Amino acid sequence: MANLPDEYNTMDFGFSMEDPPSTTPVNAPVDNGVRDQLQTLEYKLDNVLSMMSANEGVEASPEVLLQLERLVMPLLLNLQKNPEKQYINWPNREEPIQQMIDKLLLLTRGE
């Protein structure tokens, strides 16, 4: 892995990795509500990828790319911890997620 700043490993997003609950089978079928949410997420990701490929000719400055890395890498590194755990426990996630969204939009759109 690339040499990353130590600050990337010190940011706390408020979630932890957990083993599955003992009462829920690991291979339990996905209910329709979860399936619908996953399909919606997949649709949104496809739209983002389409927009990105439509803007391939647009180049971001190295400074903007580094700022984007500083926002996203800590989250990804935190999610990567404890890969043996199948579940992410993330109570009260609305505020930190909204803060990240706001920072990303400010960086990418100036909004």
Order of alpha helices (4+ residues) and beta strands (2+ residues): beta-alpha-alpha-beta-alpha
